[in-house]
Amino acid sequence: MKKALALFAVLFLFSGPASAGFDGYVEVTNNTGYDIYYLYVSHAKSDSWEEDVLDDDILPNGHTVRVNLRNAKSSIFDIRAKDEDGDTYTIWDLDVARHDVVFTLDDMD
């Protein structure tokens, strides 16, 4: 009986966090020289871009925004920004648990 209870306790400890998903954030800095009007952060396995996380706001050149991510499948995301001229900047398969984003003109699609 004690062995069964110990096994149950171990299984319980390892099942909790794995099923909860990734909770964290990514900071996105705009160093493009242009204001960013749209910012999309989608799980890397997603077939489409999620909603614009800036909503009605803009991300001015030289500024940073923190995007909170809750209960995601993993910490791997694709991130796309669209500036005032309609140019896009995309980072693919970024592990946001380890890295933030700094968009520059070198990231333009």
Buried (B, 14 or more C-beta within 10 A) or exposed (E): EEEEEEEEEEEEEEEEEEEEEBEEBBEBBBBBEBBBBBBBBBBBEEEEBEEBBBEEEBBEBEEEBEBEBEEBEEBBBBBBBBBEEEBBBBBEEBEBBEEBBBBEEEBBE
